[in-house]
């Protein structure tokens, strides 16, 4: 019902910036609710980086990225972006876009995009 495709991952030096994008393809009967970005570093659990609701546009961030990352969404286009500034080596990992739909507890996932921050 929902397909997510991420883009924008790259190799960047510490202190640099990247913008990740995620585009959702949905059936006309589906309305996406919350959109999220997760990341997973090698050997680590997947962690929630940022989330944004559809209706109020309320945003939440992991403490480790507050003040550096900003999440945006465009409801008309079913897209969610993650602007990442002042990147640190510990931001390295695979970043995944996820979304759930109104009326469903199921969370859809993209395939991930690699972000590597060199020191």
Backbone as XML, in Angstrom:
<?xml version="1.0"?>
<chain id="A" units="angstrom">
  <residue number="1" name="UNK">
    <atom name="N" x="0.813" y="-1.209" z="0.000"/>
    <atom name="CA" x="0.000" y="0.000" z="0.000"/>
    <atom name="C" x="0.847" y="1.259" z="0.000"/>
  </residue>
  <residue number="2" name="UNK">
    <atom name="N" x="2.011" y="1.188" z="0.643"/>
    <atom name="CA" x="2.911" y="2.338" z="0.714"/>
    <atom name="C" x="4.308" y="1.871" z="0.341"/>
  </residue>
  <residue number="3" name="UNK">
    <atom name="N" x="4.915" y="2.559" z="-0.599"/>
    <atom name="CA" x="6.303" y="2.288" z="-0.967"/>
    <atom name="C" x="7.116" y="3.545" z="-0.713"/>
  </residue>
  <residue number="4" name="UNK">
    <atom name="N" x="8.259" y="3.356" z="-0.063"/>
    <atom name="CA" x="9.111" y="4.481" z="0.309"/>
    <atom name="C" x="10.468" y="4.333" z="-0.351"/>
  </residue>
  <residue number="5" name="UNK">
    <atom name="N" x="10.953" y="5.438" z="-0.921"/>
    <atom name="CA" x="12.259" y="5.421" z="-1.574"/>
    <atom name="C" x="13.071" y="6.593" z="-1.055"/>
  </residue>
  <residue number="6" name="UNK">
    <atom name="N" x="14.213" y="6.278" z="-0.450"/>
    <atom name="CA" x="15.099" y="7.309" z="0.089"/>
    <atom name="C" x="16.176" y="7.670" z="-0.925"/>
  </residue>
  <residue number="7" name="UNK">
    <atom name="N" x="16.718" y="8.856" z="-0.779"/>
    <atom name="CA" x="17.843" y="9.298" z="-1.591"/>
    <atom name="C" x="18.599" y="10.365" z="-0.816"/>
  </residue>
  <residue number="8" name="UNK">
    <atom name="N" x="19.806" y="10.648" z="-1.278"/>
    <atom name="CA" x="20.574" y="11.736" z="-0.701"/>
    <atom name="C" x="21.753" y="11.318" z="0.151"/>
  </residue>
  <residue number="9" name="UNK">
    <atom name="N" x="21.864" y="10.036" z="0.456"/>
    <atom name="CA" x="22.998" y="9.593" z="1.258"/>
    <atom name="C" x="24.314" y="9.785" z="0.507"/>
  </residue>
  <residue number="10" name="UNK">
    <atom name="N" x="25.373" y="10.033" z="1.266"/>
    <atom name="CA" x="26.664" y="10.306" z="0.624"/>
    <atom name="C" x="27.764" y="10.230" z="1.660"/>
  </residue>
  <residue number="11" name="UNK">
    <atom name="N" x="28.982" y="10.414" z="1.199"/>
    <atom name="CA" x="30.153" y="10.542" z="2.053"/>
    <atom name="C" x="30.426" y="12.028" z="2.235"/>
  </residue>
  <residue number="12" name="UNK">
    <atom name="N" x="30.551" y="12.464" z="3.479"/>
    <atom name="CA" x="30.751" y="13.875" z="3.755"/>
    <atom name="C" x="31.737" y="14.013" z="4.919"/>
  </residue>
  <residue number="13" name="UNK">
    <atom name="N" x="32.440" y="15.120" z="4.945"/>
    <atom name="CA" x="33.367" y="15.363" z="6.037"/>
    <atom name="C" x="32.629" y="15.885" z="7.266"/>
  </residue>
  <residue number="14" name="UNK">
    <atom name="N" x="33.211" y="15.658" z="8.401"/>
    <atom name="CA" x="32.630" y="16.171" z="9.646"/>
    <atom name="C" x="32.448" y="17.680" z="9.537"/>
  </residue>
  <residue number="15" name="UNK">
    <atom name="N" x="31.322" y="18.145" z="10.028"/>
    <atom name="CA" x="30.986" y="19.556" z="9.930"/>
    <atom name="C" x="30.170" y="19.906" z="8.696"/>
  </residue>
  <residue number="16" name="UNK">
    <atom name="N" x="30.073" y="18.968" z="7.780"/>
    <atom name="CA" x="29.328" y="19.207" z="6.551"/>
    <atom name="C" x="27.842" y="18.975" z="6.708"/>
  </residue>
  <residue number="17" name="UNK">
    <atom name="N" x="27.135" y="19.086" z="5.602"/>
    <atom name="CA" x="25.673" y="18.953" z="5.594"/>
    <atom name="C" x="25.232" y="17.998" z="4.496"/>
  </residue>
  <residue number="18" name="UNK">
    <atom name="N" x="24.098" y="17.377" z="4.746"/>
    <atom name="CA" x="23.429" y="16.547" z="3.752"/>
    <atom name="C" x="21.935" y="16.727" z="3.915"/>
  </residue>
  <residue number="19" name="UNK">
    <atom name="N" x="21.224" y="16.513" z="2.832"/>
    <atom name="CA" x="19.761" y="16.515" z="2.891"/>
    <atom name="C" x="19.267" y="15.196" z="2.317"/>
  </residue>
  <residue number="20" name="UNK">
    <atom name="N" x="18.601" y="14.443" z="3.148"/>
    <atom name="CA" x="17.999" y="13.186" z="2.719"/>
    <atom name="C" x="16.553" y="13.429" z="2.308"/>
  </residue>
  <residue number="21" name="UNK">
    <atom name="N" x="16.127" y="12.701" z="1.303"/>
    <atom name="CA" x="14.747" y="12.807" z="0.850"/>
    <atom name="C" x="14.105" y="11.434" z="0.811"/>
  </residue>
  <residue number="22" name="UNK">
    <atom name="N" x="12.815" y="11.415" z="1.046"/>
    <atom name="CA" x="12.059" y="10.173" z="0.984"/>
    <atom name="C" x="10.742" y="10.470" z="0.273"/>
  </residue>
  <residue number="23" name="UNK">
    <atom name="N" x="10.457" y="9.699" z="-0.752"/>
    <atom name="CA" x="9.216" y="9.856" z="-1.501"/>
    <atom name="C" x="8.346" y="8.626" z="-1.289"/>
  </residue>
  <residue number="24" name="UNK">
    <atom name="N" x="7.098" y="8.862" z="-0.954"/>
    <atom name="CA" x="6.170" y="7.764" z="-0.703"/>
    <atom name="C" x="5.182" y="7.638" z="-1.854"/>
  </residue>
  <residue number="25" name="UNK">
    <atom name="N" x="5.005" y="6.434" z="-2.304"/>
    <atom name="CA" x="3.966" y="6.118" z="-3.280"/>
    <atom name="C" x="2.871" y="5.385" z="-2.541"/>
  </residue>
  <residue number="26" name="UNK">
    <atom name="N" x="1.639" y="5.917" z="-2.643"/>
    <atom name="CA" x="0.545" y="5.337" z="-1.864"/>
    <atom name="C" x="-0.678" y="5.125" z="-2.742"/>
  </residue>
  <residue number="27" name="UNK">
    <atom name="N" x="-1.502" y="4.180" z="-2.318"/>
    <atom name="CA" x="-2.786" y="4.008" z="-2.972"/>
    <atom name="C" x="-3.670" y="5.208" z="-2.647"/>
  </residue>
  <residue number="28" name="UNK">
    <atom name="N" x="-4.616" y="5.500" z="-3.509"/>
    <atom name="CA" x="-5.475" y="6.667" z="-3.310"/>
    <atom name="C" x="-6.326" y="6.535" z="-2.047"/>
  </residue>
  <residue number="29" name="UNK">
    <atom name="N" x="-6.495" y="5.328" z="-1.562"/>
    <atom name="CA" x="-7.313" y="5.112" z="-0.364"/>
    <atom name="C" x="-6.514" y="5.232" z="0.916"/>
  </residue>
  <residue number="30" name="UNK">
    <atom name="N" x="-5.216" y="5.468" z="0.799"/>
    <atom name="CA" x="-4.325" y="5.512" z="1.961"/>
    <atom name="C" x="-3.873" y="6.938" z="2.214"/>
  </residue>
  <residue number="31" name="UNK">
    <atom name="N" x="-3.889" y="7.340" z="3.493"/>
    <atom name="CA" x="-3.357" y="8.633" z="3.893"/>
    <atom name="C" x="-2.260" y="8.404" z="4.921"/>
  </residue>
  <residue number="32" name="UNK">
    <atom name="N" x="-1.085" y="8.885" z="4.622"/>
    <atom name="CA" x="0.044" y="8.692" z="5.530"/>
    <atom name="C" x="-0.110" y="9.574" z="6.753"/>
  </residue>
  <residue number="33" name="UNK">
    <atom name="N" x="0.183" y="9.020" z="7.901"/>
    <atom name="CA" x="0.103" y="9.757" z="9.161"/>
    <atom name="C" x="1.494" y="10.230" z="9.558"/>
  </residue>
  <residue number="34" name="UNK">
    <atom name="N" x="2.167" y="9.508" z="10.404"/>
    <atom name="CA" x="3.480" y="9.936" z="10.886"/>
    <atom name="C" x="4.574" y="9.441" z="9.930"/>
  </residue>
  <residue number="35" name="UNK">
    <atom name="N" x="5.515" y="10.300" z="9.663"/>
    <atom name="CA" x="6.690" y="9.932" z="8.875"/>
    <atom name="C" x="7.914" y="10.071" z="9.763"/>
  </residue>
  <residue number="36" name="UNK">
    <atom name="N" x="8.827" y="9.130" z="9.613"/>
    <atom name="CA" x="9.986" y="9.067" z="10.516"/>
    <atom name="C" x="11.265" y="8.797" z="9.735"/>
  </residue>
  <residue number="37" name="UNK">
    <atom name="N" x="12.350" y="9.199" z="10.339"/>
    <atom name="CA" x="13.685" y="8.807" z="9.900"/>
    <atom name="C" x="14.341" y="8.031" z="11.027"/>
  </residue>
  <residue number="38" name="UNK">
    <atom name="N" x="14.870" y="6.879" z="10.681"/>
    <atom name="CA" x="15.661" y="6.068" z="11.588"/>
    <atom name="C" x="17.066" y="5.960" z="11.026"/>
  </residue>
  <residue number="39" name="UNK">
    <atom name="N" x="17.975" y="5.512" z="11.866"/>
    <atom name="CA" x="19.308" y="5.196" z="11.370"/>
    <atom name="C" x="19.846" y="3.988" z="12.126"/>
  </residue>
  <residue number="40" name="UNK">
    <atom name="N" x="20.769" y="3.313" z="11.463"/>
    <atom name="CA" x="21.397" y="2.153" z="12.070"/>
    <atom name="C" x="22.861" y="2.145" z="11.696"/>
  </residue>
  <residue number="41" name="UNK">
    <atom name="N" x="23.686" y="2.218" z="12.718"/>
    <atom name="CA" x="25.123" y="2.123" z="12.526"/>
    <atom name="C" x="25.536" y="0.656" z="12.678"/>
  </residue>
  <residue number="42" name="UNK">
    <atom name="N" x="26.661" y="0.263" z="12.084"/>
    <atom name="CA" x="27.115" y="-1.123" z="12.197"/>
    <atom name="C" x="27.244" y="-1.554" z="13.647"/>
  </residue>
  <residue number="43" name="UNK">
    <atom name="N" x="26.629" y="-2.671" z="13.972"/>
    <atom name="CA" x="26.715" y="-3.183" z="15.321"/>
    <atom name="C" x="25.767" y="-2.544" z="16.305"/>
  </residue>
  <residue number="44" name="UNK">
    <atom name="N" x="24.980" y="-1.605" z="15.842"/>
    <atom name="CA" x="24.049" y="-0.899" z="16.732"/>
    <atom name="C" x="22.600" y="-1.227" z="16.381"/>
  </residue>
  <residue number="45" name="UNK">
    <atom name="N" x="21.716" y="-0.961" z="17.341"/>
    <atom name="CA" x="20.292" y="-1.073" z="17.063"/>
    <atom name="C" x="19.841" y="0.099" z="16.191"/>
  </residue>
  <residue number="46" name="UNK">
    <atom name="N" x="18.745" y="-0.131" z="15.502"/>
    <atom name="CA" x="18.153" y="0.958" z="14.734"/>
    <atom name="C" x="17.537" y="1.961" z="15.708"/>
  </residue>
  <residue number="47" name="UNK">
    <atom name="N" x="17.817" y="3.230" z="15.501"/>
    <atom name="CA" x="17.302" y="4.247" z="16.413"/>
    <atom name="C" x="16.486" y="5.286" z="15.660"/>
  </residue>
  <residue number="48" name="UNK">
    <atom name="N" x="15.498" y="5.814" z="16.346"/>
    <atom name="CA" x="14.676" y="6.868" z="15.785"/>
    <atom name="C" x="15.445" y="8.179" z="15.812"/>
  </residue>
  <residue number="49" name="UNK">
    <atom name="N" x="15.516" y="8.826" z="14.669"/>
    <atom name="CA" x="16.235" y="10.099" z="14.566"/>
    <atom name="C" x="15.263" y="11.277" z="14.646"/>
  </residue>
  <residue number="50" name="UNK">
    <atom name="N" x="14.185" y="11.206" z="13.870"/>
    <atom name="CA" x="13.224" y="12.311" z="13.841"/>
    <atom name="C" x="11.888" y="11.801" z="13.342"/>
  </residue>
  <residue number="51" name="UNK">
    <atom name="N" x="10.834" y="12.503" z="13.740"/>
    <atom name="CA" x="9.491" y="12.134" z="13.316"/>
    <atom name="C" x="8.664" y="13.393" z="13.139"/>
  </residue>
  <residue number="52" name="UNK">
    <atom name="N" x="7.655" y="13.306" z="12.276"/>
    <atom name="CA" x="6.774" y="14.448" z="12.048"/>
    <atom name="C" x="5.380" y="13.937" z="11.749"/>
  </residue>
  <residue number="53" name="UNK">
    <atom name="N" x="4.399" y="14.547" z="12.403"/>
    <atom name="CA" x="3.014" y="14.144" z="12.191"/>
    <atom name="C" x="2.434" y="14.855" z="10.974"/>
  </residue>
  <residue number="54" name="UNK">
    <atom name="N" x="1.334" y="14.304" z="10.483"/>
    <atom name="CA" x="0.731" y="14.895" z="9.298"/>
    <atom name="C" x="-0.084" y="16.141" z="9.642"/>
  </residue>
  <residue number="55" name="UNK">
    <atom name="N" x="-0.971" y="15.991" z="10.607"/>
    <atom name="CA" x="-1.969" y="17.021" z="10.851"/>
    <atom name="C" x="-1.365" y="18.286" z="11.441"/>
  </residue>
  <residue number="56" name="UNK">
    <atom name="N" x="-0.680" y="18.153" z="12.555"/>
    <atom name="CA" x="-0.143" y="19.333" z="13.250"/>
    <atom name="C" x="1.288" y="19.637" z="12.850"/>
  </residue>
  <residue number="57" name="UNK">
    <atom name="N" x="1.917" y="18.711" z="12.160"/>
    <atom name="CA" x="3.318" y="18.930" z="11.812"/>
    <atom name="C" x="4.232" y="18.922" z="13.018"/>
  </residue>
  <residue number="58" name="UNK">
    <atom name="N" x="3.798" y="18.244" z="14.084"/>
    <atom name="CA" x="4.619" y="18.179" z="15.291"/>
    <atom name="C" x="5.871" y="17.359" z="15.011"/>
  </residue>
  <residue number="59" name="UNK">
    <atom name="N" x="6.998" y="17.860" z="15.502"/>
    <atom name="CA" x="8.286" y="17.224" z="15.233"/>
    <atom name="C" x="8.928" y="16.732" z="16.527"/>
  </residue>
  <residue number="60" name="UNK">
    <atom name="N" x="9.568" y="15.600" z="16.463"/>
    <atom name="CA" x="10.361" y="15.098" z="17.569"/>
    <atom name="C" x="11.721" y="14.692" z="17.041"/>
  </residue>
  <residue number="61" name="UNK">
    <atom name="N" x="12.723" y="14.811" z="17.899"/>
    <atom name="CA" x="14.093" y="14.503" z="17.513"/>
    <atom name="C" x="14.780" y="13.707" z="18.605"/>
  </residue>
  <residue number="62" name="UNK">
    <atom name="N" x="15.716" y="12.877" z="18.188"/>
    <atom name="CA" x="16.597" y="12.238" z="19.154"/>
    <atom name="C" x="17.477" y="13.316" z="19.770"/>
  </residue>
  <residue number="63" name="UNK">
    <atom name="N" x="17.812" y="13.138" z="21.027"/>
    <atom name="CA" x="18.642" y="14.143" z="21.706"/>
    <atom name="C" x="19.963" y="14.367" z="20.980"/>
  </residue>
  <residue number="64" name="UNK">
    <atom name="N" x="20.485" y="13.333" z="20.378"/>
    <atom name="CA" x="21.797" y="13.417" z="19.746"/>
    <atom name="C" x="21.804" y="14.289" z="18.491"/>
  </residue>
  <residue number="65" name="UNK">
    <atom name="N" x="20.622" y="14.590" z="17.943"/>
    <atom name="CA" x="20.578" y="15.380" z="16.703"/>
    <atom name="C" x="19.873" y="16.718" z="16.876"/>
  </residue>
  <residue number="66" name="UNK">
    <atom name="N" x="19.335" y="16.966" z="18.038"/>
    <atom name="CA" x="18.622" y="18.234" z="18.267"/>
    <atom name="C" x="19.538" y="19.418" z="17.997"/>
  </residue>
  <residue number="67" name="UNK">
    <atom name="N" x="19.004" y="20.389" z="17.263"/>
    <atom name="CA" x="19.771" y="21.579" z="16.930"/>
    <atom name="C" x="20.623" y="21.418" z="15.685"/>
  </residue>
  <residue number="68" name="UNK">
    <atom name="N" x="20.729" y="20.199" z="15.173"/>
    <atom name="CA" x="21.539" y="19.964" z="13.972"/>
    <atom name="C" x="20.704" y="19.436" z="12.811"/>
  </residue>
  <residue number="69" name="UNK">
    <atom name="N" x="19.710" y="18.636" z="13.120"/>
    <atom name="CA" x="18.862" y="18.029" z="12.084"/>
    <atom name="C" x="17.491" y="18.681" z="12.111"/>
  </residue>
  <residue number="70" name="UNK">
    <atom name="N" x="16.881" y="18.786" z="10.935"/>
    <atom name="CA" x="15.517" y="19.292" z="10.822"/>
    <atom name="C" x="14.736" y="18.405" z="9.869"/>
  </residue>
  <residue number="71" name="UNK">
    <atom name="N" x="13.547" y="18.008" z="10.294"/>
    <atom name="CA" x="12.688" y="17.182" z="9.456"/>
    <atom name="C" x="11.601" y="18.052" z="8.832"/>
  </residue>
  <residue number="72" name="UNK">
    <atom name="N" x="11.336" y="17.804" z="7.559"/>
    <atom name="CA" x="10.305" y="18.528" z="6.813"/>
    <atom name="C" x="9.424" y="17.515" z="6.098"/>
  </residue>
  <residue number="73" name="UNK">
    <atom name="N" x="8.199" y="17.897" z="5.840"/>
    <atom name="CA" x="7.359" y="17.036" z="5.015"/>
    <atom name="C" x="6.467" y="17.885" z="4.124"/>
  </residue>
  <residue number="74" name="UNK">
    <atom name="N" x="6.102" y="17.303" z="3.018"/>
    <atom name="CA" x="5.163" y="17.925" z="2.095"/>
    <atom name="C" x="4.017" y="16.940" z="1.919"/>
  </residue>
  <residue number="75" name="UNK">
    <atom name="N" x="2.893" y="17.230" z="2.531"/>
    <atom name="CA" x="1.772" y="16.290" z="2.511"/>
    <atom name="C" x="1.207" y="16.094" z="1.110"/>
  </residue>
  <residue number="76" name="UNK">
    <atom name="N" x="1.220" y="17.146" z="0.331"/>
    <atom name="CA" x="0.674" y="17.044" z="-1.028"/>
    <atom name="C" x="1.512" y="16.101" z="-1.890"/>
  </residue>
  <residue number="77" name="UNK">
    <atom name="N" x="2.802" y="16.105" z="-1.648"/>
    <atom name="CA" x="3.707" y="15.284" z="-2.446"/>
    <atom name="C" x="4.068" y="13.972" z="-1.754"/>
  </residue>
  <residue number="78" name="UNK">
    <atom name="N" x="3.632" y="13.809" z="-0.516"/>
    <atom name="CA" x="3.989" y="12.619" z="0.269"/>
    <atom name="C" x="5.496" y="12.430" z="0.338"/>
  </residue>
  <residue number="79" name="UNK">
    <atom name="N" x="6.172" y="13.494" z="0.701"/>
    <atom name="CA" x="7.621" y="13.423" z="0.851"/>
    <atom name="C" x="8.027" y="13.881" z="2.252"/>
  </residue>
  <residue number="80" name="UNK">
    <atom name="N" x="9.146" y="13.390" z="2.687"/>
    <atom name="CA" x="9.729" y="13.832" z="3.956"/>
    <atom name="C" x="11.234" y="13.956" z="3.749"/>
  </residue>
  <residue number="81" name="UNK">
    <atom name="N" x="11.781" y="15.064" z="4.175"/>
    <atom name="CA" x="13.206" y="15.331" z="4.055"/>
    <atom name="C" x="13.836" y="15.428" z="5.438"/>
  </residue>
  <residue number="82" name="UNK">
    <atom name="N" x="15.120" y="15.181" z="5.471"/>
    <atom name="CA" x="15.881" y="15.355" z="6.703"/>
    <atom name="C" x="17.105" y="16.186" z="6.369"/>
  </residue>
  <residue number="83" name="UNK">
    <atom name="N" x="17.110" y="17.423" z="6.834"/>
    <atom name="CA" x="18.265" y="18.294" z="6.655"/>
    <atom name="C" x="19.221" y="18.055" z="7.809"/>
  </residue>
  <residue number="84" name="UNK">
    <atom name="N" x="20.437" y="17.675" z="7.475"/>
    <atom name="CA" x="21.414" y="17.327" z="8.497"/>
    <atom name="C" x="22.599" y="18.282" z="8.396"/>
  </residue>
  <residue number="85" name="UNK">
    <atom name="N" x="22.813" y="19.056" z="9.426"/>
    <atom name="CA" x="23.909" y="20.021" z="9.466"/>
    <atom name="C" x="24.906" y="19.643" z="10.543"/>
  </residue>
  <residue number="86" name="UNK">
    <atom name="N" x="26.112" y="20.202" z="10.418"/>
    <atom name="CA" x="27.163" y="19.946" z="11.404"/>
    <atom name="C" x="27.288" y="18.446" z="11.686"/>
  </residue>
  <residue number="87" name="UNK">
    <atom name="N" x="27.432" y="17.690" z="10.644"/>
    <atom name="CA" x="27.478" y="16.231" z="10.784"/>
    <atom name="C" x="28.719" y="15.790" z="11.542"/>
  </residue>
  <residue number="88" name="UNK">
    <atom name="N" x="28.545" y="14.715" z="12.290"/>
    <atom name="CA" x="29.618" y="14.152" z="13.095"/>
    <atom name="C" x="29.860" y="12.699" z="12.662"/>
  </residue>
  <residue number="89" name="UNK">
    <atom name="N" x="31.042" y="12.180" z="12.900"/>
    <atom name="CA" x="31.302" y="10.776" z="12.530"/>
    <atom name="C" x="30.284" y="9.809" z="13.134"/>
  </residue>
  <residue number="90" name="UNK">
    <atom name="N" x="29.785" y="10.121" z="14.305"/>
    <atom name="CA" x="28.803" y="9.227" z="14.939"/>
    <atom name="C" x="27.433" y="9.285" z="14.273"/>
  </residue>
  <residue number="91" name="UNK">
    <atom name="N" x="27.257" y="10.158" z="13.299"/>
    <atom name="CA" x="26.017" y="10.179" z="12.511"/>
    <atom name="C" x="26.061" y="9.152" z="11.373"/>
  </residue>
  <residue number="92" name="UNK">
    <atom name="N" x="27.193" y="8.518" z="11.206"/>
    <atom name="CA" x="27.340" y="7.525" z="10.153"/>
    <atom name="C" x="26.378" y="6.363" z="10.357"/>
  </residue>
  <residue number="93" name="UNK">
    <atom name="N" x="25.779" y="5.923" z="9.257"/>
    <atom name="CA" x="24.882" y="4.784" z="9.323"/>
    <atom name="C" x="23.977" y="4.741" z="8.110"/>
  </residue>
  <residue number="94" name="UNK">
    <atom name="N" x="23.143" y="3.736" z="8.092"/>
    <atom name="CA" x="22.113" y="3.644" z="7.062"/>
    <atom name="C" x="20.865" y="4.343" z="7.593"/>
  </residue>
  <residue number="95" name="UNK">
    <atom name="N" x="20.357" y="5.271" z="6.832"/>
    <atom name="CA" x="19.171" y="6.039" z="7.227"/>
    <atom name="C" x="17.951" y="5.492" z="6.500"/>
  </residue>
  <residue number="96" name="UNK">
    <atom name="N" x="16.939" y="5.222" z="7.283"/>
    <atom name="CA" x="15.710" y="4.641" z="6.750"/>
    <atom name="C" x="14.543" y="5.591" z="6.955"/>
  </residue>
  <residue number="97" name="UNK">
    <atom name="N" x="13.731" y="5.677" z="5.945"/>
    <atom name="CA" x="12.478" y="6.402" z="6.032"/>
    <atom name="C" x="11.382" y="5.399" z="6.397"/>
  </residue>
  <residue number="98" name="UNK">
    <atom name="N" x="10.453" y="5.831" z="7.238"/>
    <atom name="CA" x="9.345" y="4.969" z="7.628"/>
    <atom name="C" x="8.076" y="5.796" z="7.727"/>
  </residue>
  <residue number="99" name="UNK">
    <atom name="N" x="6.955" y="5.134" z="7.550"/>
    <atom name="CA" x="5.681" y="5.839" z="7.612"/>
    <atom name="C" x="4.578" y="4.881" z="8.008"/>
  </residue>
  <residue number="100" name="UNK">
    <atom name="N" x="3.579" y="5.418" z="8.682"/>
    <atom name="CA" x="2.390" y="4.629" z="8.945"/>
    <atom name="C" x="1.186" y="5.383" z="8.405"/>
  </residue>
  <residue number="101" name="UNK">
    <atom name="N" x="0.132" y="4.647" z="8.185"/>
    <atom name="CA" x="-1.072" y="5.220" z="7.600"/>
    <atom name="C" x="-2.173" y="5.330" z="8.650"/>
  </residue>
  <residue number="102" name="UNK">
    <atom name="N" x="-3.055" y="6.273" z="8.468"/>
    <atom name="CA" x="-4.211" y="6.394" z="9.353"/>
    <atom name="C" x="-5.007" y="5.092" z="9.328"/>
  </residue>
  <residue number="103" name="UNK">
    <atom name="N" x="-5.405" y="4.678" z="10.516"/>
    <atom name="CA" x="-6.212" y="3.477" z="10.609"/>
    <atom name="C" x="-5.419" y="2.191" z="10.581"/>
  </residue>
  <residue number="104" name="UNK">
    <atom name="N" x="-4.094" y="2.288" z="10.595"/>
    <atom name="CA" x="-3.264" y="1.099" z="10.564"/>
    <atom name="C" x="-2.087" y="1.261" z="11.511"/>
  </residue>
  <residue number="105" name="UNK">
    <atom name="N" x="-1.730" y="0.190" z="12.174"/>
    <atom name="CA" x="-0.574" y="0.216" z="13.062"/>
    <atom name="C" x="0.682" y="-0.248" z="12.349"/>
  </residue>
  <residue number="106" name="UNK">
    <atom name="N" x="0.548" y="-0.622" z="11.106"/>
    <atom name="CA" x="1.694" y="-1.150" z="10.359"/>
    <atom name="C" x="2.607" y="-0.008" z="9.946"/>
  </residue>
  <residue number="107" name="UNK">
    <atom name="N" x="3.901" y="-0.239" z="10.063"/>
    <atom name="CA" x="4.887" y="0.766" z="9.675"/>
    <atom name="C" x="5.602" y="0.289" z="8.415"/>
  </residue>
  <residue number="108" name="UNK">
    <atom name="N" x="5.570" y="1.127" z="7.418"/>
    <atom name="CA" x="6.243" y="0.828" z="6.149"/>
    <atom name="C" x="7.664" y="1.386" z="6.179"/>
  </residue>
  <residue number="109" name="UNK">
    <atom name="N" x="8.570" y="0.688" z="5.465"/>
    <atom name="CA" x="9.981" y="1.066" z="5.488"/>
    <atom name="C" x="10.522" y="1.190" z="4.075"/>
  </residue>
  <residue number="110" name="UNK">
    <atom name="N" x="11.482" y="2.108" z="3.923"/>
    <atom name="CA" x="12.242" y="2.188" z="2.697"/>
    <atom name="C" x="13.441" y="1.269" z="2.770"/>
  </residue>
  <residue number="111" name="UNK">
    <atom name="N" x="14.249" y="1.303" z="1.723"/>
    <atom name="CA" x="15.387" y="0.382" z="1.643"/>
    <atom name="C" x="16.635" y="0.946" z="2.318"/>
  </residue>
  <residue number="112" name="UNK">
    <atom name="N" x="16.611" y="2.228" z="2.634"/>
    <atom name="CA" x="17.737" y="2.846" z="3.320"/>
    <atom name="C" x="18.704" y="3.546" z="2.381"/>
  </residue>
  <residue number="113" name="UNK">
    <atom name="N" x="19.387" y="4.527" z="2.934"/>
    <atom name="CA" x="20.424" y="5.242" z="2.188"/>
    <atom name="C" x="21.610" y="5.460" z="3.120"/>
  </residue>
  <residue number="114" name="UNK">
    <atom name="N" x="22.806" y="5.234" z="2.600"/>
    <atom name="CA" x="24.015" y="5.258" z="3.438"/>
    <atom name="C" x="24.540" y="6.680" z="3.613"/>
  </residue>
  <residue number="115" name="UNK">
    <atom name="N" x="24.791" y="7.020" z="4.852"/>
    <atom name="CA" x="25.454" y="8.277" z="5.192"/>
    <atom name="C" x="26.751" y="7.945" z="5.903"/>
  </residue>
  <residue number="116" name="UNK">
    <atom name="N" x="27.828" y="8.478" z="5.386"/>
    <atom name="CA" x="29.141" y="8.257" z="6.002"/>
    <atom name="C" x="29.781" y="9.606" z="6.258"/>
  </residue>
  <residue number="117" name="UNK">
    <atom name="N" x="30.148" y="9.830" z="7.509"/>
    <atom name="CA" x="30.776" y="11.083" z="7.902"/>
    <atom name="C" x="32.211" y="10.783" z="8.311"/>
  </residue>
  <residue number="118" name="UNK">
    <atom name="N" x="33.140" y="11.358" z="7.596"/>
    <atom name="CA" x="34.552" y="11.131" z="7.885"/>
    <atom name="C" x="35.088" y="12.202" z="8.823"/>
  </residue>
  <residue number="119" name="UNK">
    <atom name="N" x="36.021" y="11.803" z="9.648"/>
    <atom name="CA" x="36.580" y="12.755" z="10.625"/>
    <atom name="C" x="37.766" y="13.500" z="10.052"/>
  </residue>
</chain>
